[in-house]
């Protein structure tokens, strides 16, 4: 036996900690590894299973450590402890015959860094910036650069950081746990940015070994690989302070909001099929958005995800911009470029569910940690995904922190929250017997409701002017009303009723539309119960639904005319606006995420006509107060005539805050209406400022030239009236102010 070992008086072979270390079950590595006082001498112990020799720096000199176990346990004994932290010199024994020697500070010479206060808030569900505590963080401790790792795994017996730097060996860098918090931590000195890593987790009950990527990682390697990457401390120089200040004072209730929804991987691609990077999107997308007159871009989820075909909706990296399109700094550059051009950027965000991929959140520590154990509340049957356990405080900290991260670190201007309806109802898409009621016997998911309210309070308090938009498809009340009056607190809600009614109406042959007139008029019965967005989104042009153009009935001329009419209706009806990419130039094929849009079609006259019509409508919407100031108020809308079902014509007034009106008249049949009389709210003359049948848009140029004088006769309950010509399958906008 080595004489150094006899000083402790305990035969080394009887030390149970050694067996635990070698079995990769070491729960408290600092109790065994590192430097400490042992009775009347000092001890440094290190575990390097691939080393031939190890030395420790004592008072400026490297002294040899003794191999006390063939598996790679080394010890040094002496009268005094080395100065903390201390250097080790390692000779790599696996590189023979080449001799590789390197130096590193001992990871077990650095004390824990996470504060008790952060741990308390995390366990209470109130750590809204948990991404600053958990995950991997490049930092210096006592002047030594390295990476601090931390992860939540409360049901683990042992957690280790593994990576190429330790041959993915879970024995080498076991982490220490912070008591009952379930948070494990370890600082590894000397790791460069971009080092690949995962966590190896041993479940305390089953002994199952799991290899998991970091839930809080800010970058992952490119799919199909899924290791996390240690962060780069590089940071872009933001140039959007003016935008952020203006946003905080922005009266979004009365401002135009016109969203261009895009999938970053298929808006455009390089000729060889490569994705545009975030920076390339900034270079090419931003000028297009300005030309088209949109106010905001909404990105389908760009959080990391393993499957291209999920479009980002099956997220595995809730704090990481997908590496498909570049680095996190590249995405920040994109947002900054948009802001400098006066364009807001919204992010599609998915807190409802996550995929079952074994490398990610699924049964993270061998138990249902982020999800529910019972599939009746934990499994989303439609999508084959797990539902977050919103009642677990640490899960709430995780999700709130994810939202905070995107808004804080990337300066996003808001979140479109996906699948809210599936969060609100315990029986969502389930048959009787397939779900569990809440504690009161109801179908409402009380924990999810509390989470959504807390989310919206956080966003509106900490990010003034940032928006939250709910994709909520049911009649749940007060989705977009403040939490202090019992609402969920969202800024706005997608108007799925308007979308479904409108598209089902447009699908009808014009000869039959008079029998379905109520689909155009019913929406006013609830139009102001919420702050609505009118969406013609990606969901309407996938999964066999066809493109918007292909939905339209009739021959080619009628299809294009119907589509221009649809956009005229959308852009003049109360509510903020959203259109998916490709809608604007009437893409003929259904959207396919694996290729770029059919941009060649935008050079064809009929397609470019639709594009020009929507461009002009976008600019009119933004520049005419009557079309946006009172989108959420009944004072901003009045029917002129909602009863002309026989002619399939509707007409209405839109008003600004000062009462100034525009008149909108829409003809949903291919029959021109000559000498059509409508009421007018005030004496004219009126001017036709938009006509979707203009030859400029590919129409027949039927319409009204010059001034349209009023008759001085009341009509339809209004003090005056005009006689106009209504073009076929078209809409016109009349204004007292010429354009």
C-alpha positions in Angstrom: 0.0 0.0 0.0 1.2 3.5 -0.8 2.7 5.0 2.4 0.9 8.3 1.8 -2.4 6.5 2.2 -1.5 5.2 5.7 -1.5 8.8 7.1 -5.3 8.8 7.1 -5.5 5.6 9.1 -8.2 4.3 6.8 -7.4 1.7 4.2 -8.3 3.2 0.8 -9.9 0.1 -0.4 -12.6 0.4 2.3 -13.6 4.0 1.4 -17.1 3.7 0.0 -16.8 7.0 -1.8 -14.4 5.5 -4.2 -16.9 2.8 -5.2 -19.6 5.4 -5.7 -17.3 7.6 -7.8 -16.2 4.7 -10.0 -19.9 3.6 -10.4 -20.7 7.1 -11.5 -23.1 7.6 -8.6 -21.3 10.4 -6.8 -24.0 12.7 -5.4 -21.7 15.1 -3.6 -18.4 15.4 -5.5 -17.1 18.2 -3.4 -17.1 15.8 -0.4 -14.6 13.6 -2.1 -12.8 15.5 -4.9 -10.8 18.7 -4.6 -8.8 20.0 -1.7 -9.5 19.6 2.0 -7.9 19.2 5.4 -7.7 15.5 6.6 -6.8 15.4 10.3 -3.2 16.4 10.5 -2.4 16.8 6.8 -3.8 18.4 3.6 -5.3 16.4 0.7 -5.9 17.1 -3.0 -7.8 14.4 -4.8 -8.5 14.3 -8.5 -10.1 11.9 -10.9 -8.7 11.7 -14.4 -9.4 8.2 -15.8 -7.4 8.9 -19.0 -4.3 10.4 -17.4 -0.9 8.7 -17.1 0.3 11.3 -14.6 -1.1 14.3 -12.7 0.7 17.1 -10.9 -0.7 19.8 -8.6 0.7 23.3 -8.3 1.8 23.9 -4.7 3.3 27.3 -4.0 4.3 27.8 -7.6 5.8 24.4 -8.1 4.1 21.3 -9.7 4.3 18.4 -7.4 3.4 14.9 -8.5 0.2 13.3 -7.4 0.1 9.6 -6.6 -2.2 7.2 -8.5 -4.1 5.5 -5.7 -6.4 3.6 -7.9 -5.8 2.2 -11.4 -9.1 3.7 -12.6 -7.5 7.2 -12.4 -7.8 8.5 -8.8 -4.8 10.7 -7.9 -3.9 12.2 -4.5 -1.4 14.6 -3.1 -0.8 14.8 0.6 1.1 17.7 2.3 1.3 20.0 5.2 -0.8 22.9 3.8 -3.5 23.3 1.2 -2.6 24.8 -2.2 -3.7 28.3 -2.9 -7.3 28.2 -4.2 -8.0 27.8 -7.0 -5.1 25.6 -8.0 -3.7 24.3 -11.3 -3.4 20.7 -12.3 -1.0 19.4 -14.9 -2.2 16.3 -16.7 -0.3 13.9 -19.0 -2.9 12.2 -21.2 -2.2 8.5 -21.1 -4.5 7.6 -24.0 -2.4 9.5 -26.5 0.6 7.2 -26.4 3.1 7.1 -28.0 2.6 10.9 -28.4 2.9 12.7 -25.1 0.2 15.3 -24.6 0.5 17.5 -21.5 -2.0 20.2 -20.6 -2.8 22.4 -17.6 -6.2 23.2 -16.2 -7.6 24.5 -12.9 -9.4 21.9 -10.9 -13.2 22.2 -11.3 -13.6 21.2 -7.6 -11.6 24.2 -6.4 -14.5 26.6 -7.1 -17.3 27.1 -4.6 -21.0 27.1 -5.6 -22.2 30.3 -7.2 -26.0 30.2 -7.3 -27.6 32.3 -4.6 -30.1 30.9 -2.1 -32.4 33.8 -3.1 -32.4 32.7 -6.8 -33.0 29.1 -5.8 -35.9 30.1 -3.6 -37.5 32.2 -6.3 -37.0 29.3 -8.8 -38.7 26.8 -6.6 -41.5 29.3 -5.9 -42.1 29.8 -9.6 -41.1 33.4 -9.5 -37.7 33.4 -11.0 -38.6 35.2 -14.3 -35.0 35.4 -15.5 -34.0 31.8 -14.7 -31.9 31.8 -17.9 -29.4 34.0 -16.0 -29.1 31.3 -13.4 -29.6 27.9 -15.1 -28.0 26.7 -18.3 -24.4 27.4 -19.2 -22.7 30.8 -18.7 -19.3 31.9 -19.6 -17.8 33.8 -16.7 -14.8 34.4 -14.5 -14.5 33.2 -11.0 -11.6 34.5 -9.0 -10.1 35.7 -12.2 -10.3 32.3 -13.9 -12.4 32.0 -17.1 -14.7 29.1 -17.6 -18.3 28.0 -17.9 -20.8 27.6 -15.0 -23.3 24.8 -15.6 -26.5 24.4 -13.7 -29.6 22.2 -14.3 -32.8 21.3 -12.5 -33.1 17.5 -12.0 -34.7 16.9 -8.5 -35.1 13.1 -9.0 -31.5 12.4 -9.9 -29.0 10.6 -7.9 -26.1 12.0 -9.9 -25.8 14.6 -12.7 -22.7 15.1 -14.8 -21.6 17.5 -17.4 -20.4 15.5 -20.4 -18.8 16.6 -23.7 -15.9 16.3 -26.0 -13.7 17.9 -23.4 -14.1 14.8 -21.1 -14.8 12.1 -23.7 -18.5 12.2 -22.8 -17.6 10.3 -19.7 -20.2 10.9 -16.9 -17.7 9.9 -14.2 -15.4 12.9 -14.8 -17.4 16.0 -14.0 -20.2 15.1 -11.6 -22.1 18.2 -10.4 -23.1 19.1 -6.8 -26.8 19.6 -5.8 -28.2 22.6 -3.9 -30.0 20.7 -1.2 -33.7 20.1 -1.8 -33.9 22.6 -4.6 -33.1 20.0 -7.2 -30.6 22.3 -8.9 -27.2 20.9 -9.8 -24.2 23.1 -10.4 -20.5 22.9 -11.6 -18.0 25.4 -12.8 -15.6 24.0 -15.4 -12.6 26.3 -16.0 -11.0 26.8 -19.4 -13.8 25.7 -21.7 -13.9 27.7 -24.9 -17.1 29.1 -26.5 -18.9 26.5 -28.7 -17.9 23.5 -26.7 -20.5 20.8 -27.1 -22.1 19.4 -23.9 -25.0 17.5 -22.5 -26.1 16.3 -19.0 -25.8 12.7 -18.0 -28.4 12.0 -15.4 -28.8 8.9 -13.2 -32.3 8.5 -11.7 -32.2 7.9 -8.0 -34.9 5.2 -7.9 -34.4 3.2 -11.1 -30.7 3.8 -11.8 -31.6 4.7 -15.4 -29.0 6.7 -17.2 -30.2 9.5 -19.4 -28.3 11.7 -21.8 -30.1 15.1 -22.0 -29.4 18.3 -23.7 -29.6 21.5 -21.7 -33.1 22.9 -21.4 -31.7 26.4 -20.8 -29.0 26.3 -23.5 -28.9 29.4 -25.7 -27.4 27.5 -28.7 -27.4 24.0 -30.0 -25.5 22.3 -32.8 -27.2 22.0 -36.2 -29.9 19.3 -36.5 -30.0 16.3 -36.6 -27.4 16.6 -33.8 -28.7 18.1 -30.6 -25.9 18.8 -28.1 -25.9 22.2 -26.5 -23.0 24.7 -27.1 -21.3 26.7 -24.4 -22.1 30.4 -25.0 -20.1 33.1 -26.7 -20.0 36.3 -24.7 -20.0 38.3 -27.9 -22.8 40.8 -28.1 -24.0 43.0 -31.0 -24.3 46.7 -30.6 -28.0 47.5 -30.5 -29.1 50.6 -32.4 -32.8 50.5 -31.5 -33.0 52.6 -28.3 -35.3 55.1 -30.1 -37.6 52.3 -31.3 -37.8 50.8 -27.8 -38.6 54.2 -26.3 -41.2 55.0 -28.8 -42.8 51.5 -28.3 -43.2 52.2 -24.6 -45.3 55.2 -25.5 -47.1 53.5 -28.4 -50.9 53.6 -28.3 -51.3 50.2 -29.9 -55.1 50.2 -29.4 -55.5 53.0 -31.9 -52.4 52.4 -34.1 -52.2 50.4 -37.3 -51.0 46.8 -36.8 -50.5 44.9 -40.0 -48.5 41.7 -39.6 -46.6 39.7 -42.3 -46.3 36.1 -41.0 -43.3 34.3 -42.3 -41.6 31.0 -42.0 -37.9 31.9 -42.1 -36.9 28.7 -43.9 -39.1 29.0 -46.9 -39.7 32.7 -47.6 -36.7 32.6 -49.9 -33.9 30.1 -50.4 -30.6 30.1 -52.3 -30.6 28.4 -55.7 -28.9 25.4 -54.2 -31.6 25.0 -51.5 -29.7 26.6 -48.6 -31.6 28.6 -46.1 -31.3 32.4 -46.0 -29.5 33.3 -42.8 -31.0 35.7 -40.2 -28.7 38.4 -41.6 -29.7 37.7 -45.2 -33.3 37.9 -44.2 -32.6 41.3 -42.7 -31.0 42.4 -45.9 -33.8 41.3 -48.3 -37.0 41.0 -46.2 -36.9 44.4 -44.6 -37.0 46.4 -47.8 -39.8 44.3 -49.1 -41.8 44.8 -45.9 -41.4 48.5 -46.1 -42.4 48.6 -49.8 -45.5 46.4 -49.0 -46.6 48.6 -46.1 -46.7 46.0 -43.3 -46.0 47.3 -39.8 -44.8 44.1 -38.2 -43.2 40.7 -39.1 -44.3 37.6 -37.2 -41.8 34.8 -37.3 -43.1 31.3 -37.0 -41.1 29.7 -34.1 -37.4 30.1 -34.5 -36.7 28.5 -31.1 -34.6 25.3 -31.7 -36.5 22.3 -32.9 -35.3 18.9 -34.3 -37.8 18.5 -37.2 -38.0 20.9 -40.1 -41.5 19.8 -40.9 -42.8 20.9 -37.5 -42.1 24.6 -38.6 -40.8 25.2 -35.0 -44.0 24.2 -33.2 -42.4 21.2 -31.6 -39.8 23.1 -29.6 -36.9 21.5 -27.8 -34.8 24.7 -27.1 -36.9 27.3 -25.3 -34.0 29.7 -25.0 -32.1 29.1 -28.3 -32.5 30.5 -31.7 -32.4 27.7 -34.2 -28.9 27.3 -35.7 -30.5 26.6 -39.1 -30.3 30.3 -39.9 -27.3 31.3 -37.9 -26.2 32.3 -34.4 -28.1 34.1 -31.7 -26.2 37.3 -32.5 -27.4 36.9 -36.1 -31.0 36.8 -35.0 -30.4 39.9 -32.8 -28.9 41.6 -35.9 -32.1 40.8 -37.8 -34.4 42.3 -35.1 -32.2 45.4 -34.8 -32.3 45.9 -38.6 -36.1 45.7 -38.5 -36.3 48.2 -35.7 -34.0 50.6 -37.5 -36.3 50.4 -40.5 -39.4 51.1 -38.3 -40.7 47.5 -38.4 -41.8 45.6 -35.3 -41.0 41.9 -34.9 -43.2 39.4 -33.1 -42.3 35.8 -32.2 -44.5 32.8 -32.4 -44.0 31.1 -29.0 -45.2 27.6 -27.9 -45.7 27.1 -24.2 -48.6 24.6 -24.5 -46.7 21.4 -25.3 -43.3 19.9 -26.2 -42.2 16.9 -28.2 -41.4 13.4 -26.8 -37.8 13.4 -28.2 -35.7 11.5 -25.7 -32.8 13.9 -25.7 -34.9 16.9 -24.6 -37.5 17.7 -21.9 -39.3 14.4 -22.0 -39.0 12.6 -18.6 -36.0 14.7 -18.1 -34.6 13.1 -14.9 -36.3 9.8 -15.4 -39.6 11.1 -14.2 -42.4 13.3 -15.5 -40.7 16.5 -14.6 -41.9 19.2 -17.1 -45.0 17.2 -18.0 -47.7 15.3 -16.1 -47.3 11.6 -15.2 -50.9 10.8 -16.1 -51.5 10.9 -19.9 -55.1 12.0 -19.3 -53.6 15.4 -18.5 -50.1 15.1 -19.8 -50.4 13.8 -23.3 -51.7 15.9 -26.2 -53.3 13.3 -28.4 -53.6 15.3 -31.6 -49.9 16.2 -31.8 -48.3 13.3 -29.9 -46.7 15.8 -27.5 -46.5 16.3 -23.8 -48.5 19.1 -22.1 -46.5 21.2 -19.6 -47.4 20.9 -16.0 -48.4 24.5 -15.4 -49.0 23.8 -11.7 -45.4 23.0 -11.0 -43.5 26.1 -9.8 -40.2 25.3 -11.5 -42.0 24.7 -14.8 -43.7 28.1 -14.4 -40.2 29.7 -13.8 -39.0 27.9 -17.0 -41.8 29.2 -19.2 -41.9 32.7 -17.8 -38.2 32.9 -18.2 -38.4 31.8 -21.8 -40.8 34.5 -22.6 -38.7 37.1 -20.7 -35.6 35.9 -22.6 -36.9 36.5 -26.1 -38.3 39.9 -25.2 -35.3 41.0 -23.2 -32.3 39.5 -25.0 -33.6 39.7 -28.5 -35.8 42.8 -28.2 -38.8 41.1 -29.8 -41.9 43.3 -29.7 -44.3 40.7 -28.6 -45.3 37.1 -28.5 -48.0 35.3 -30.5 -48.9 32.5 -28.1 -49.7 29.3 -29.9 -52.5 26.8 -29.1 -54.0 28.8 -26.1 -57.3 26.9 -26.4 -55.5 23.6 -25.8 -54.1 25.1 -22.6 -57.4 26.4 -21.2 -59.5 23.2 -21.4 -58.7 19.9 -19.7 -61.0 18.1 -22.1 -59.5 19.7 -25.2 -59.8 17.2 -28.1 -60.7 14.4 -25.6 -63.7 12.1 -25.3 -65.5 11.5 -22.0 -63.3 9.4 -19.8 -60.1 10.5 -21.4 -59.5 13.6 -19.2 -59.5 14.5 -15.5 -61.5 17.4 -14.1 -60.1 20.1 -12.0 -60.5 20.3 -8.2 -63.9 21.8 -8.6 -65.1 19.2 -11.1 -64.8 21.5 -14.1 -63.0 21.3 -17.4 -61.0 24.4 -17.0 -57.2 24.1 -16.6 -56.9 26.3 -13.6 -53.1 26.2 -13.4 -52.8 27.1 -17.1 -55.1 30.0 -16.6 -53.0 31.3 -13.7 -49.8 30.9 -15.8 -51.3 32.8 -18.7 -52.4 35.7 -16.5 -48.9 35.8 -14.9 -47.3 35.7 -18.3 -49.3 38.7 -19.5 -48.8 40.7 -16.4 -45.0 40.2 -16.6 -44.9 41.2 -20.3 -46.9 44.3 -19.9 -45.1 45.4 -16.8 -41.6 44.7 -17.8 -41.7 45.4 -21.5 -43.9 48.5 -22.1 -45.6 48.4 -25.5 -44.8 44.7 -26.1 -47.8 42.7 -27.3 -49.2 39.3 -26.5 -51.5 37.7 -29.1 -53.5 34.6 -28.3 -54.3 32.0 -30.8 -57.6 31.0 -29.1 -60.3 29.4 -31.1 -63.2 29.1 -28.6 -65.6 31.5 -26.9 -63.5 31.7 -23.7 -64.5 35.2 -22.4 -62.2 38.2 -21.8 -59.1 36.7 -23.4 -57.9 40.2 -24.3 -59.1 41.9 -21.2 -56.9 42.9 -18.3 -56.4 40.5 -15.5 -57.7 43.0 -12.9 -61.2 42.6 -14.4 -60.9 38.9 -14.6 -59.5 38.6 -18.1 -56.5 36.5 -19.3 -54.6 39.7 -20.0 -53.6 39.3 -23.6 -53.3 42.3 -25.8 -55.2 40.8 -28.6 -56.9 37.6 -29.8 -57.0 36.0 -33.2 -60.5 36.2 -34.6 -60.9 32.6 -35.7 -64.7 33.1 -36.1 -64.2 35.9 -38.6 -61.7 33.8 -40.5 -63.8 30.7 -40.6 -67.0 32.5 -41.6 -65.3 34.6 -44.2 -63.4 31.8 -45.9 -66.5 29.5 -45.9 -68.5 32.3 -47.5 -65.8 33.0 -50.1 -65.7 29.3 -51.0 -69.4 29.4 -52.0 -70.2 29.9 -55.7 -71.4 33.6 -56.0 -74.8 32.4 -57.1 -75.3 30.7 -53.8 -73.7 33.4 -51.6 -77.1 35.2 -51.0 -78.1 32.1 -48.9 -75.1 32.6 -46.6 -75.1 36.3 -46.1 -75.2 36.0 -42.3 -71.6 34.8 -42.4 -70.6 38.3 -43.4 -72.8 40.0 -40.9 -72.8 37.8 -37.8 -69.3 38.9 -36.7 -70.5 42.3 -35.7 -72.5 40.7 -32.8 -69.2 39.9 -31.0 -66.6 42.1 -32.8 -65.9 44.3 -29.8 -66.0 41.7 -27.1 -62.2 41.2 -27.6 -59.3 43.1 -29.2 -59.3 41.1 -32.4 -56.7 40.3 -35.1 -58.1 39.2 -38.4 -55.8 36.3 -39.5 -55.3 34.7 -42.9 -52.5 32.6 -41.5 -50.3 29.7 -42.4 -52.9 27.3 -41.0 -55.2 28.2 -43.8 -52.8 27.2 -46.6 -51.4 23.8 -45.5 -52.5 20.2 -45.0 -54.5 19.9 -48.1 -56.4 23.2 -47.7 -54.8 24.7 -50.8 -53.7 28.3 -51.2 -56.1 31.3 -50.7 -56.2 31.6 -54.5 -57.2 28.0 -55.0 -60.0 28.3 -52.5 -61.7 31.0 -54.6 -64.5 29.8 -56.9 -65.0 30.5 -60.6 -62.6 30.8 -63.5 -59.1 32.3 -63.3 -60.4 35.9 -63.6 -63.0 35.4 -60.9 -60.5 33.7 -58.6 -58.2 36.6 -58.7 -61.1 39.1 -58.4 -62.4 37.2 -55.4 -59.0 37.3 -53.7 -58.7 41.0 -54.2 -62.2 41.4 -52.8 -61.2 39.2 -49.8 -58.2 41.4 -49.0 -60.4 44.6 -49.4 -62.8 43.1 -46.9 -60.1 42.1 -44.4 -58.2 45.5 -44.6 -61.4 47.6 -44.1 -63.1 45.4 -41.4 -62.6 46.3 -37.7 -59.5 44.5 -36.3 -55.8 44.4 -36.7 -54.5 42.4 -39.7 -52.3 39.3 -40.4 -51.4 37.7 -43.6 -49.1 34.7 -44.3 -46.3 35.1 -46.8 -47.3 34.2 -50.3 -50.9 35.4 -49.8 -49.9 38.8 -51.0 -49.0 37.7 -54.5 -51.7 35.0 -54.8 -49.4 32.0 -54.7 -51.2 29.3 -56.6 -49.9 26.2 -54.8 -50.4 25.3 -51.1 -47.4 26.4 -49.0 -44.7 23.8 -48.7 -42.1 24.5 -46.0 -39.4 22.5 -47.8 -39.1 25.0 -50.7 -39.2 28.8 -51.2 -42.4 30.6 -52.2 -43.2 30.6 -55.9 -41.8 34.1 -56.4 -41.7 33.7 -60.1 -45.5 34.0 -60.1 -45.3 37.6 -58.8 -44.0 38.6 -62.2 -47.2 37.4 -63.9 -49.8 40.2 -64.4 -52.7 38.7 -62.4 -50.5 37.8 -59.5 -48.7 41.1 -59.5 -52.1 42.8 -59.6 -53.1 41.1 -56.4 -49.8 42.1 -54.9 -50.2 45.8 -56.0 -53.8 45.8 -54.6 -52.7 44.5 -51.2 -49.8 46.9 -51.1 -52.1 49.8 -51.7 -54.6 48.5 -49.1 -51.8 48.2 -46.6 -50.7 51.8 -47.1 -54.3 53.1 -47.0 -54.9 51.1 -43.8 -51.8 52.7 -42.2 -52.4 56.2 -43.4 -56.2 56.6 -43.0 -57.1 57.0 -39.3 -60.7 55.8 -40.0 -59.3 52.4 -41.0 -57.4 51.7 -37.8 -58.0 54.1 -34.9 -61.2 52.5 -33.6 -60.6 48.9 -34.6 -61.7 47.7 -31.1 -64.6 50.1 -30.5 -68.1 50.0 -31.9 -67.9 53.8 -32.5 -65.5 53.0 -35.4 -68.0 51.0 -37.4 -71.6 51.4 -38.6 -73.6 49.5 -41.2 -74.9 51.3 -44.1 -76.7 48.2 -45.4 -76.2 44.7 -44.1 -79.4 43.3 -45.5 -78.8 43.2 -49.2 -78.5 39.5 -49.4 -80.2 39.2 -52.8 -77.3 41.2 -54.4 -74.7 39.8 -52.0 -73.6 43.4 -51.2 -72.6 44.8 -47.9 -71.7 48.4 -47.1 -70.4 50.1 -43.9 -68.8 53.2 -42.5 -65.4 53.3 -40.7 -64.7 56.3 -38.5 -61.6 57.8 -36.9 -61.5 59.2 -33.4 -62.4 62.7 -34.8 -65.4 61.2 -36.6 -64.0 61.5 -40.1 -65.5 58.6 -42.2 -64.7 56.4 -45.1 -67.4 54.3 -46.8 -66.8 50.7 -47.9 -69.0 48.9 -50.4 -68.3 45.3 -51.3 -70.0 43.3 -54.1 -69.6 39.6 -53.8 -71.1 38.6 -57.1 -69.7 38.9 -60.6 -72.6 41.2 -61.6 -71.8 44.9 -61.9 -74.3 47.1 -60.0 -75.0 50.3 -62.0 -76.9 53.1 -60.2 -76.5 51.5 -56.8 -77.7 53.8 -54.0 -76.3 53.9 -50.5 -76.7 56.1 -47.6 -74.0 58.7 -46.7 -73.2 60.1 -43.3 -72.5 63.6 -44.5 -72.7 65.7 -47.6 -70.1 65.1 -50.3 -68.6 65.1 -52.7 -67.0 61.7 -52.2 -64.0 60.3 -54.0 -63.3 56.7 -54.9 -59.8 56.2 -53.3 -59.6 52.5 -53.9 -61.2 50.0 -56.3 -60.1 46.4 -56.3 -61.4 46.1 -59.9 -58.9 48.7 -61.1 -57.0 47.7 -64.3 -53.9 48.5 -62.3 -54.7 45.4 -60.2 -55.8 43.2 -63.1 -59.5 44.1 -62.9 -62.0 45.3 -65.5 -61.8 49.0 -64.5 -65.5 49.3 -63.6 -65.9 52.1 -61.1 -66.5 55.7 -60.3 -64.4 58.5 -61.9 -64.1 62.0 -60.5 -66.3 63.4 -57.7 -69.4 61.6 -56.5 -71.9 64.2 -55.5 -74.4 63.4 -52.7 -78.1 63.7 -53.5 -79.2 65.7 -50.5 -81.7 63.0 -49.7 -81.7 60.8 -46.6 -81.3 57.1 -47.2 -80.9 53.9 -45.1 -81.2 56.0 -41.9 -78.4 58.3 -42.9 -78.8 62.0 -43.6 -77.6 61.8 -47.2 -77.0 59.4 -50.1 -75.0 58.7 -53.2 -75.5 56.7 -56.3 -72.5 54.7 -57.4 -71.3 52.0 -59.7 -70.3 48.7 -58.0 -67.7 46.7 -60.0 -68.1 42.9 -60.1 -66.5 40.8 -57.4 -64.9 43.9 -56.0 -64.8 46.4 -53.2 -64.5 50.2 -53.3 -63.6 52.7 -50.6 -65.1 56.2 -50.7 -63.7 59.2 -48.9 -64.4 62.9 -48.5 -60.7 63.5 -49.1 -59.3 62.7 -52.5 -56.2 60.6 -52.7 
